[in-house]
């Protein structure tokens, strides 16, 4: 885990030689250095070739001129004397010299390759040095190329030619200025290239610092989250780059998912702990009762048959209660695993009439009204939908007075924007209702309102409404409650409809009129397929009463 600097809570990464910023700088500087070196080499080679080519052109031009004249040594001497005489009598400043400049050296050689006077000028020291530098003057005279020689330690370019009488003349031009210019240009290029490299390194580091700032923000955010601050997010840059902005958005989305998953896990863990505690408490009560009666029987304290019969009845009731609780826990466990329902077309109106008949059989004195629109079908699992209807009616039966009216309405479409594709089941009673804080926890498992000992018997397990919500959610529907103290409870369930059907108004009002077939009532009661009752909007368990 990266350490955060406690001053300011910001993480300041170390920028070493292995950092991305340093590597980018090194790569850019290395590439520019290679470019400068290549450009310098090409330019200097080109400049040297151009200057030497000019020198070679002048030397070859002079040699060709001597060859075209066909003069001998004596003729050259005579022409030189005439030229000197004409310049002496010619108008002018008298400063012109018949000899080449100081950069060019020429020397005439005899048969023994020794310097001789040419144009009546005795050989100079440089001419002797040129003659000594050229080991094979004949080869120079026969060759059409220009050769490199060193005269007195200085670089020269030299050519040779033969006069008409066989005298060999060597011509050489000093190229020291050319080499000196090339060296000066090289030093200038190196100095300027070094300046460019330093400038590029500085600009690269500054640019990398600016462009890599989002990555540093991501490191700081990740470090803060590792420290436990799950609300931290990567801030947006003032001049975002496309790639880093995409990475920032993706990272923030991932962090949001991580935070949501962590909160969900914590909430689930808390619910699981509460669920286990509540389940243990609910199972402990019947187990304690059964254990107590068994201990009484083992100690011989149940001597009378009536006592034994009563104890056996109580143990059986507690065992039934415990069995119902375990069964409901298994139902919720299966629903939590989100199984794929066995979908089919279910006639909800038939299930509502069956559940209403069961309620009439159990409480004949309760006023019960059922309103539906004929055959109303949904796409769902018949057993699950039957359990939803049964739990809602059992909830009203167990936790309202026996004379409190109950109304069941089944409609197709709700007229508030959901369209005809929804089926609404509404179960309303005129019981005592619930407080707002209890209504908020109506679907919590094992939750029962304070002092909830239903009028029809002991409180349920607190799982009935939780099962209703789980089944409805698995079918892609929704369930809501509306209640207030003294105003009863209304539970509304919406499920997706299977297909529209022609409405067939049907209304049944309770109490039933005289003359109703009691045998039919008893037969309907025998069809009791519903789960046991639930607490009033509290998730109180089915099966109470």
C-alpha positions as CSV (number, residue, x, y, z in Angstrom):
1,X,0.0,0.0,0.0
2,X,1.4,3.4,-0.9
3,X,2.1,5.7,1.9
4,X,0.3,9.0,2.2
5,X,2.1,12.1,3.4
6,X,0.2,13.1,6.4
7,X,0.8,16.8,5.7
8,X,-2.1,17.7,3.6
9,X,-3.1,14.1,3.1
10,X,-1.6,14.1,-0.4
11,X,0.6,11.4,-1.9
12,X,3.7,12.8,-3.6
13,X,5.3,10.1,-5.8
14,X,9.1,9.9,-6.1
15,X,10.4,10.8,-9.6
16,X,13.5,8.7,-10.1
17,X,15.3,7.5,-13.2
18,X,12.8,4.7,-13.6
19,X,9.7,7.0,-13.5
20,X,7.7,7.6,-16.6
21,X,8.6,11.2,-16.7
22,X,12.3,10.5,-16.6
23,X,12.0,7.8,-19.3
24,X,10.1,10.2,-21.6
25,X,12.7,12.8,-21.1
26,X,15.6,10.4,-21.8
27,X,13.9,9.0,-24.9
28,X,13.1,12.5,-26.3
29,X,16.7,13.7,-25.6
30,X,18.2,10.6,-27.1
31,X,16.1,10.9,-30.3
32,X,17.0,14.6,-30.7
33,X,20.7,13.8,-30.1
34,X,20.6,11.2,-32.8
35,X,18.9,13.7,-35.1
36,X,21.4,16.5,-34.4
37,X,24.3,14.1,-34.9
38,X,23.0,12.8,-38.2
39,X,22.2,16.3,-39.4
40,X,25.6,17.7,-38.4
41,X,27.4,14.8,-40.0
42,X,25.5,15.2,-43.3
43,X,26.0,19.0,-43.3
44,X,29.7,18.9,-42.5
45,X,30.4,16.2,-45.1
46,X,28.4,18.1,-47.7
47,X,30.3,21.4,-46.9
48,X,33.7,19.7,-47.0
49,X,32.9,18.0,-50.2
50,X,31.6,21.3,-51.8
51,X,34.7,23.3,-50.7
52,X,37.2,20.6,-51.8
53,X,35.4,20.2,-55.0
54,X,35.9,23.9,-55.7
55,X,39.7,23.6,-55.0
56,X,39.9,20.5,-57.2
57,X,38.1,22.3,-60.0
58,X,40.6,25.2,-59.9
59,X,43.6,22.8,-59.9
60,X,42.3,20.7,-62.7
61,X,41.5,23.9,-64.7
62,X,45.1,25.2,-64.3
63,X,46.5,21.8,-65.3
64,X,44.3,21.6,-68.3
65,X,45.4,25.1,-69.3
66,X,49.1,24.2,-69.2
67,X,48.4,21.0,-71.2
68,X,46.5,22.9,-73.9
69,X,49.3,25.5,-74.4
70,X,52.0,22.9,-75.2
71,X,54.7,25.2,-73.9
72,X,58.2,24.1,-73.0
73,X,60.1,25.3,-70.0
74,X,62.1,27.7,-72.0
75,X,58.9,29.1,-73.6
76,X,57.4,29.6,-70.2
77,X,60.5,31.4,-69.1
78,X,60.3,33.7,-72.2
79,X,56.6,34.4,-71.8
80,X,57.2,35.2,-68.2
81,X,59.9,37.7,-69.1
82,X,57.7,39.3,-71.7
83,X,54.8,39.5,-69.2
84,X,57.0,41.1,-66.6
85,X,58.3,43.7,-69.2
86,X,54.8,44.5,-70.4
87,X,53.5,45.0,-66.8
88,X,56.5,47.3,-66.1
89,X,55.5,49.6,-69.0
90,X,51.7,49.1,-68.7
91,X,49.6,51.6,-66.8
92,X,48.4,50.6,-63.4
93,X,49.4,50.5,-59.8
94,X,52.2,47.9,-60.5
95,X,51.0,45.7,-57.6
96,X,50.0,42.7,-59.7
97,X,52.2,39.6,-59.3
98,X,52.7,37.1,-62.2
99,X,52.7,34.2,-59.6
100,X,49.8,32.5,-58.0
101,X,48.6,33.5,-54.6
102,X,50.1,32.1,-51.3
103,X,47.5,29.3,-51.1
104,X,48.7,27.7,-54.3
105,X,52.2,26.1,-54.7
106,X,53.6,25.0,-58.0
107,X,57.0,23.6,-58.7
108,X,58.8,22.3,-61.9
109,X,60.9,19.2,-61.6
110,X,63.8,18.0,-63.7
111,X,64.5,14.5,-64.8
112,X,65.8,13.6,-61.3
113,X,62.6,15.0,-59.8
114,X,64.4,18.0,-58.3
115,X,62.9,21.5,-58.2
116,X,64.2,23.9,-60.9
117,X,63.5,27.5,-61.6
118,X,60.4,28.2,-63.6
119,X,59.7,31.7,-65.1
120,X,63.1,32.7,-63.9
121,X,62.0,32.2,-60.2
122,X,64.2,30.0,-58.1
123,X,62.5,27.3,-56.0
124,X,61.3,28.3,-52.6
125,X,61.2,26.3,-49.4
126,X,57.5,25.4,-49.9
127,X,58.3,24.2,-53.4
128,X,61.0,21.9,-52.0
129,X,58.6,20.6,-49.5
130,X,56.0,19.9,-52.2
131,X,58.6,18.1,-54.2
132,X,59.6,16.0,-51.2
133,X,55.9,15.3,-50.3
134,X,55.2,13.8,-53.8
135,X,57.1,10.5,-54.0
136,X,56.1,9.7,-57.6
137,X,55.6,12.9,-59.7
138,X,55.3,10.8,-62.9
139,X,52.2,9.1,-61.5
140,X,50.8,12.5,-60.6
141,X,51.4,13.7,-64.1
142,X,49.8,10.7,-65.7
143,X,46.8,10.6,-63.3
144,X,43.7,12.7,-64.0
145,X,42.7,12.7,-60.3
146,X,43.5,15.1,-57.5
147,X,45.6,13.8,-54.6
148,X,45.9,14.6,-50.9
149,X,49.4,15.5,-49.7
150,X,50.8,17.2,-46.7
151,X,53.2,20.0,-47.5
152,X,55.1,21.1,-44.4
153,X,52.5,19.4,-42.2
154,X,49.6,21.3,-43.8
155,X,47.0,19.5,-45.9
156,X,47.0,20.2,-49.6
157,X,45.3,19.0,-52.8
158,X,47.8,18.4,-55.6
159,X,47.8,17.5,-59.3
160,X,50.7,17.1,-61.8
161,X,51.2,17.7,-65.5
162,X,54.0,17.5,-68.1
163,X,55.2,20.3,-70.4
164,X,56.0,19.7,-74.0
165,X,59.6,19.1,-73.2
166,X,58.9,16.5,-70.5
167,X,59.3,18.8,-67.6
168,X,56.9,17.8,-64.8
169,X,55.0,20.6,-63.0
170,X,53.2,20.0,-59.7
171,X,50.4,22.2,-58.6
172,X,49.0,22.1,-55.0
173,X,46.5,24.2,-53.1
174,X,46.4,24.6,-49.3
175,X,43.1,23.2,-47.8
176,X,43.8,24.1,-44.2
177,X,41.2,26.8,-44.4
178,X,38.7,24.3,-45.5
179,X,39.4,21.9,-42.7
180,X,39.5,24.8,-40.2
181,X,36.1,26.0,-41.4
182,X,34.7,22.5,-41.0
183,X,36.0,22.3,-37.5
184,X,34.5,25.6,-36.5
185,X,31.2,24.6,-38.0
186,X,31.4,21.3,-36.0
187,X,32.0,23.2,-32.8
188,X,29.1,25.6,-33.5
189,X,26.8,22.7,-34.3
190,X,27.8,20.9,-31.1
191,X,27.3,24.0,-29.0
192,X,23.9,24.7,-30.5
193,X,22.9,21.0,-30.4
194,X,23.8,20.8,-26.7
195,X,21.6,23.9,-26.0
196,X,18.8,22.3,-27.9
197,X,19.1,19.1,-25.9
198,X,19.0,20.9,-22.6
199,X,16.0,23.0,-23.7
200,X,14.2,19.9,-24.9
201,X,14.9,18.1,-21.6
202,X,13.5,21.0,-19.6
203,X,10.4,21.3,-21.8
204,X,9.8,17.6,-21.8
205,X,10.0,17.4,-18.0
206,X,7.6,20.4,-17.7
207,X,5.2,19.0,-20.3
208,X,5.3,15.5,-18.7
209,X,4.6,17.0,-15.3
210,X,1.6,18.7,-16.7
211,X,0.3,15.8,-18.8
212,X,1.0,13.1,-16.2
213,X,-0.7,15.1,-13.4
214,X,-4.0,13.1,-13.9
215,X,-2.1,9.9,-13.3
216,X,-0.7,11.3,-10.1
217,X,-4.2,12.3,-9.1
218,X,-5.3,8.7,-9.8
219,X,-2.4,7.4,-7.6
220,X,-3.5,9.8,-4.8
221,X,-7.1,8.7,-5.1
222,X,-6.2,5.0,-5.1
223,X,-4.1,5.6,-2.0
224,X,-6.9,7.5,-0.2
225,X,-9.3,4.6,-1.0
226,X,-6.8,2.1,0.3
227,X,-6.8,4.1,3.5
228,X,-10.5,3.7,3.7
229,X,-11.9,6.9,2.0
230,X,-14.3,5.2,-0.4
231,X,-15.9,8.5,-1.4
232,X,-12.7,9.8,-3.0
233,X,-12.8,10.4,-6.8
234,X,-10.3,11.5,-9.5
235,X,-10.8,15.2,-10.2
236,X,-11.1,16.4,-13.8
237,X,-8.1,18.2,-15.3
238,X,-8.2,21.7,-16.7
239,X,-6.8,20.6,-20.1
240,X,-7.7,16.9,-20.2
241,X,-6.1,14.6,-22.8
242,X,-8.5,12.2,-24.5
243,X,-6.8,9.0,-23.2
244,X,-6.4,10.2,-19.6
245,X,-9.9,11.6,-19.5
246,X,-11.3,8.3,-20.7
247,X,-9.2,6.5,-18.0
248,X,-10.4,9.0,-15.4
249,X,-14.1,8.5,-16.3
250,X,-13.6,4.7,-16.3
251,X,-11.8,4.7,-13.0
252,X,-14.4,6.9,-11.3
253,X,-17.1,4.6,-12.6
254,X,-15.3,1.6,-11.2
255,X,-14.8,3.4,-7.9
256,X,-18.5,4.2,-7.8
257,X,-19.3,0.5,-8.4
258,X,-16.8,-0.5,-5.7
259,X,-18.3,1.9,-3.2
260,X,-21.8,0.7,-4.0
261,X,-20.7,-3.0,-3.8
262,X,-19.0,-2.3,-0.4
263,X,-22.1,-0.6,1.0
264,X,-24.3,-3.4,-0.3
265,X,-22.0,-5.9,1.3
266,X,-22.1,-4.1,4.6
267,X,-25.8,-3.8,4.4
268,X,-26.2,-7.4,3.5
269,X,-23.9,-8.5,6.3
270,X,-25.9,-6.4,8.8
271,X,-29.1,-7.9,7.5
272,X,-27.7,-11.4,7.7
273,X,-26.6,-10.8,11.3
274,X,-30.0,-9.5,12.2
275,X,-31.7,-12.3,10.3
276,X,-29.7,-14.9,12.0
277,X,-30.3,-13.4,15.4
278,X,-34.1,-13.1,14.7
279,X,-34.3,-16.6,13.4
280,X,-32.4,-17.9,16.4
281,X,-34.8,-16.1,18.7
282,X,-37.9,-17.3,16.8
283,X,-36.7,-20.9,16.9
284,X,-35.6,-20.8,20.5
285,X,-39.1,-20.1,21.8
286,X,-40.8,-23.2,20.4
287,X,-37.8,-25.3,21.2
288,X,-37.7,-24.1,24.8
289,X,-41.4,-24.9,25.1
290,X,-41.0,-28.4,23.7
291,X,-37.9,-29.0,25.9
292,X,-39.8,-27.9,28.9
293,X,-42.7,-30.2,28.4
294,X,-40.3,-33.1,27.7
295,X,-38.5,-32.4,30.9
296,X,-41.8,-32.4,32.8
297,X,-42.7,-35.7,31.2
298,X,-39.3,-37.2,32.0
299,X,-39.5,-36.2,35.6
300,X,-43.0,-37.8,35.9
301,X,-44.8,-34.6,36.7
302,X,-47.4,-35.2,34.0
303,X,-49.2,-38.0,35.7
304,X,-52.8,-37.1,34.8
305,X,-53.9,-38.1,31.2
306,X,-55.4,-34.6,30.8
307,X,-52.0,-33.0,31.6
308,X,-50.2,-35.3,29.2
309,X,-52.8,-34.6,26.5
310,X,-52.4,-30.9,27.0
311,X,-48.6,-31.1,26.9
312,X,-48.7,-33.1,23.7
313,X,-51.1,-30.6,22.1
314,X,-48.8,-27.8,23.1
315,X,-45.7,-29.5,21.8
316,X,-47.5,-30.3,18.5
317,X,-48.5,-26.7,18.1
318,X,-45.0,-25.5,18.8
319,X,-43.6,-28.0,16.4
320,X,-46.1,-26.9,13.7
321,X,-45.1,-23.3,14.4
322,X,-41.4,-24.2,14.1
323,X,-42.1,-26.1,10.9
324,X,-43.9,-23.2,9.3
325,X,-41.0,-20.9,10.2
326,X,-38.5,-23.2,8.7
327,X,-40.6,-23.6,5.6
328,X,-40.9,-19.8,5.2
329,X,-37.1,-19.5,5.7
330,X,-36.5,-22.0,2.9
331,X,-38.9,-20.1,0.6
332,X,-37.0,-16.8,1.2
333,X,-33.7,-18.6,0.8
334,X,-34.8,-19.9,-2.6
335,X,-36.1,-16.5,-3.6
336,X,-32.8,-14.9,-2.6
337,X,-31.0,-17.2,-5.0
338,X,-33.1,-15.6,-7.8
339,X,-34.3,-18.8,-9.4
340,X,-35.9,-18.7,-12.8
341,X,-39.7,-18.9,-12.2
342,X,-41.7,-21.5,-14.1
343,X,-43.6,-19.0,-16.1
344,X,-47.1,-19.7,-17.4
345,X,-50.4,-17.9,-17.8
346,X,-52.0,-17.5,-14.4
347,X,-55.7,-16.5,-13.9
348,X,-55.3,-14.2,-10.9
349,X,-59.1,-13.8,-10.5
350,X,-59.4,-17.5,-9.8
351,X,-56.7,-17.4,-7.2
352,X,-58.4,-14.4,-5.6
353,X,-61.8,-16.2,-5.4
354,X,-60.1,-19.2,-3.9
355,X,-58.4,-17.2,-1.2
356,X,-61.6,-15.3,-0.5
357,X,-63.4,-18.6,0.0
358,X,-60.7,-19.7,2.4
359,X,-61.1,-16.5,4.4
360,X,-64.9,-16.9,4.5
361,X,-64.5,-20.4,5.8
362,X,-62.2,-19.4,8.6
363,X,-64.1,-16.2,9.5
364,X,-67.7,-16.4,8.3
365,X,-68.6,-13.3,10.3
366,X,-66.1,-11.0,8.5
367,X,-67.4,-8.6,5.9
368,X,-65.5,-9.4,2.7
369,X,-65.9,-7.6,-0.7
370,X,-64.2,-8.9,-3.9
371,X,-64.2,-6.9,-7.1
372,X,-62.6,-8.1,-10.3
373,X,-63.0,-7.6,-14.0
374,X,-63.6,-11.2,-14.9
375,X,-60.7,-13.3,-16.1
376,X,-57.5,-11.3,-15.4
377,X,-54.3,-13.2,-16.2
378,X,-50.6,-12.5,-15.6
379,X,-47.5,-14.2,-16.8
380,X,-45.9,-15.8,-13.8
381,X,-45.5,-18.8,-11.5
382,X,-48.9,-20.0,-10.2
383,X,-47.6,-21.2,-6.8
384,X,-45.8,-17.9,-6.2
385,X,-48.8,-15.7,-7.2
386,X,-51.1,-17.9,-5.1
387,X,-48.8,-17.4,-2.1
388,X,-48.9,-13.7,-2.6
389,X,-52.7,-13.6,-2.6
390,X,-53.0,-16.0,0.4
391,X,-50.4,-14.1,2.5
392,X,-52.2,-10.7,1.9
393,X,-55.6,-12.1,3.0
394,X,-54.0,-14.0,5.9
395,X,-52.3,-10.8,7.0
396,X,-55.7,-9.1,7.2
397,X,-57.3,-12.0,9.0
398,X,-54.6,-12.4,11.7
399,X,-54.1,-8.7,12.6
400,X,-57.5,-7.1,12.3
401,X,-60.7,-7.6,14.4
402,X,-63.0,-10.3,13.1
403,X,-65.6,-7.7,12.2
404,X,-63.3,-5.4,10.3
405,X,-64.3,-5.2,6.6
406,X,-61.8,-6.4,4.0
407,X,-61.9,-5.4,0.3
408,X,-60.1,-7.1,-2.5
409,X,-59.9,-5.4,-5.9
410,X,-58.4,-6.8,-9.0
411,X,-58.1,-4.5,-12.0
412,X,-56.3,-4.5,-15.4
413,X,-54.4,-1.2,-15.9
414,X,-54.2,1.5,-13.3
415,X,-54.8,4.7,-15.1
416,X,-51.8,6.5,-13.8
417,X,-49.3,6.0,-16.6
418,X,-48.5,2.3,-16.3
419,X,-50.8,1.4,-19.2
420,X,-52.9,-1.8,-19.7
421,X,-49.8,-4.0,-19.4
422,X,-50.1,-4.2,-15.6
423,X,-52.5,-6.0,-13.3
424,X,-53.1,-4.4,-9.9
425,X,-54.2,-6.4,-6.9
426,X,-55.3,-4.2,-3.9
427,X,-56.1,-5.6,-0.5
428,X,-57.6,-3.1,2.0
429,X,-58.8,-3.5,5.5
430,X,-60.4,-1.2,8.1
431,X,-58.2,-2.3,10.9
432,X,-56.1,-0.3,13.4
433,X,-53.5,0.6,10.8
434,X,-49.8,1.3,11.4
435,X,-47.5,4.1,12.4
436,X,-45.3,5.6,9.8
437,X,-42.0,4.3,11.3
438,X,-43.5,0.7,11.3
439,X,-44.8,1.1,7.7
440,X,-41.2,1.9,6.6
441,X,-40.1,-1.5,7.8
442,X,-43.1,-3.4,6.6
443,X,-41.1,-5.7,4.3
444,X,-38.2,-6.4,6.8
445,X,-37.8,-10.0,7.8
446,X,-38.9,-10.9,11.3
447,X,-40.2,-7.4,11.9
448,X,-43.4,-7.0,13.9
449,X,-44.9,-3.8,15.1
450,X,-44.5,-3.1,18.8
451,X,-47.2,-4.8,20.9
452,X,-48.4,-6.8,18.0
453,X,-50.4,-9.6,19.4
454,X,-53.0,-9.9,16.7
455,X,-56.7,-10.0,17.6
456,X,-57.0,-13.4,16.0
457,X,-54.1,-15.0,17.9
458,X,-50.4,-14.8,18.7
459,X,-48.1,-12.8,16.4
460,X,-46.7,-14.5,13.3
461,X,-43.1,-15.1,12.3
462,X,-42.7,-11.7,10.6
463,X,-41.9,-13.3,7.2
464,X,-45.2,-13.1,5.3
465,X,-44.8,-9.6,3.8
466,X,-41.1,-10.3,3.1
467,X,-42.2,-13.3,1.0
468,X,-44.8,-11.2,-0.8
469,X,-42.2,-8.6,-1.8
470,X,-39.6,-11.3,-2.8
471,X,-42.2,-13.1,-5.0
472,X,-43.5,-9.9,-6.6
473,X,-40.0,-8.7,-7.3
474,X,-39.0,-12.0,-8.9
475,X,-42.0,-11.5,-11.3
476,X,-40.9,-8.0,-12.3
477,X,-43.7,-6.3,-10.3
478,X,-43.9,-3.9,-7.4
479,X,-45.7,-3.9,-4.1
480,X,-46.5,-0.8,-2.0
481,X,-48.4,-0.1,1.3
482,X,-50.6,2.8,2.4
483,X,-51.5,3.1,6.1
484,X,-51.9,5.4,9.0
485,X,-53.0,4.8,12.6
486,X,-56.8,4.2,12.7
487,X,-57.1,4.2,8.9
488,X,-56.4,0.6,8.2
489,X,-53.9,-0.9,5.7
490,X,-53.9,-1.0,1.9
491,X,-51.4,-3.2,0.1
492,X,-51.1,-2.8,-3.7
493,X,-49.4,-5.4,-5.9
494,X,-48.7,-4.8,-9.6
495,X,-47.7,-7.7,-11.9
496,X,-47.2,-7.7,-15.7
497,X,-50.3,-8.8,-17.5
498,X,-50.2,-11.8,-19.8
499,X,-52.8,-10.7,-22.3
500,X,-55.8,-8.5,-22.2
501,X,-59.1,-10.2,-21.6
502,X,-62.7,-9.1,-22.1
503,X,-63.9,-7.6,-18.8
504,X,-66.6,-9.5,-16.9
505,X,-67.8,-7.4,-13.9
506,X,-68.1,-9.5,-10.9
507,X,-68.9,-8.3,-7.4
508,X,-69.4,-10.4,-4.3
509,X,-70.2,-8.7,-1.0
510,X,-70.0,-10.2,2.5
511,X,-71.5,-11.0,4.9
512,X,-73.1,-13.7,2.8
513,X,-76.8,-13.7,2.2
514,X,-78.9,-16.3,3.9
515,X,-79.3,-19.5,2.0
516,X,-75.7,-19.8,1.0
517,X,-74.7,-23.5,0.7
518,X,-72.7,-24.3,3.8
519,X,-71.3,-27.4,2.2
520,X,-69.8,-25.2,-0.6
521,X,-68.3,-23.0,2.1
522,X,-66.7,-26.0,3.8
523,X,-65.5,-27.4,0.5
524,X,-63.9,-24.0,-0.3
525,X,-62.3,-24.0,3.1
526,X,-60.8,-27.4,2.4
527,X,-59.0,-25.9,-0.6
528,X,-56.9,-23.8,1.6
529,X,-53.6,-23.4,-0.3
530,X,-52.5,-20.2,1.1
531,X,-49.6,-19.6,3.4
532,X,-50.3,-18.6,6.9
533,X,-51.0,-15.0,7.9
534,X,-48.5,-12.1,8.2
535,X,-48.3,-9.2,10.6
536,X,-49.8,-5.9,9.7
537,X,-47.5,-4.5,7.1
538,X,-44.8,-5.7,9.3
539,X,-43.8,-8.8,7.5
540,X,-45.4,-10.7,10.4
541,X,-45.4,-14.3,9.6
542,X,-48.0,-16.3,7.8
543,X,-49.8,-19.0,9.7
544,X,-50.7,-16.9,12.8
545,X,-54.1,-17.9,14.0
